[in-house]
């Protein structure tokens, strides 16, 4: 369509699906989204996920294009493959993003609170080169610090811009991998690092830390 698209009921994907607004309209999923399929949402407007995504049946992948905003308001997104958010992301609720298979989680823009201070958990399960990695290009806590940022079970993570959160928790990173903060890291209360006694991984802070 050229304008808005609004899906008020639960959505079940029966095939790989691309939803697009060529005129920059808003695309809103106000209920749950499920199905072992790939979902692509393309608009220069706002893409809103108002319900849990992949909570019943995980998606195989989720992609949003650059140029707009993705609002994650439903609490969680689960996919077996990649989650790729090309635009800036806002969190309208505490959010948990999980890649249960070999998928990566990638943000091409910033991550910001919306309507209050939010917690964000990023979790991947993939092992081997190119699998289970987390990358964030833009600032995290861009308009105000997140509550708790948790990075867990990753095969390495890279934060290219500043990160601001009250608490940052890094847990169970794969053996030999690195969680890298390549710009300023601002923590209000605590930075915690934990994991299996058999795994050794690195945490790198290149910018200033507070």
Secondary structure, 3 states (H helix, E strand, C coil): CCCCEEECCCEECCCCEEEECCCCCCEEECCCEECCCEEEEECCCEEEECCCECCCCCECEEEECCCCEEEECCCEEEECCCEEECCEEEECCCEEEEECCCCCEEECCCEEECCCCCCEEEEECCCCCCCCCEEECCCECCCCCEEEEEEECCCCEEECCCEEEEEEEEECCCCCCEEEECCCEEEEEEEEEECCCCCCCEEEECCCEC
